[in-house]
């Protein structure tokens, strides 16, 4: 029982680390520089239609 618990803790820690690394390097908060929702929407539409 103790081995299973430690393995689950290890899996959870690895998932947290993986998601943090993905967020830092791949999902940058690019929309944070826009103040209004209209500016954010315009930016998204412009990038989707390129």
LINLIN-V182626 format. One record per residue. N is the residue number from 0. RES is the residue in one small letter. D_FIRST is the distance of its C-alpha to the first C-alpha in whole Angstrom. Layout:
n=N res=RES d_first=D_FIRST
n=N res=RES d_first=D_FIRST
This chain:
n=0 res=x d_first=0
n=1 res=x d_first=4
n=2 res=x d_first=5
n=3 res=x d_first=5
n=4 res=x d_first=6
n=5 res=x d_first=9
n=6 res=x d_first=10
n=7 res=x d_first=11
n=8 res=x d_first=13
n=9 res=x d_first=15
n=10 res=x d_first=16
n=11 res=x d_first=17
n=12 res=x d_first=19
n=13 res=x d_first=20
n=14 res=x d_first=22
n=15 res=x d_first=23
n=16 res=x d_first=25
n=17 res=x d_first=26
n=18 res=x d_first=27
n=19 res=x d_first=29
n=20 res=x d_first=31
n=21 res=x d_first=32
n=22 res=x d_first=33
n=23 res=x d_first=35
n=24 res=x d_first=37
n=25 res=x d_first=37
n=26 res=x d_first=38
n=27 res=x d_first=40
n=28 res=x d_first=42
n=29 res=x d_first=45
n=30 res=x d_first=46
n=31 res=x d_first=46
n=32 res=x d_first=49
n=33 res=x d_first=51
n=34 res=x d_first=52
n=35 res=x d_first=53
n=36 res=x d_first=51
n=37 res=x d_first=54
n=38 res=x d_first=54
n=39 res=x d_first=50
n=40 res=x d_first=51
n=41 res=x d_first=54
n=42 res=x d_first=52
n=43 res=x d_first=49
n=44 res=x d_first=52
n=45 res=x d_first=54
n=46 res=x d_first=51
n=47 res=x d_first=50
n=48 res=x d_first=54
n=49 res=x d_first=54
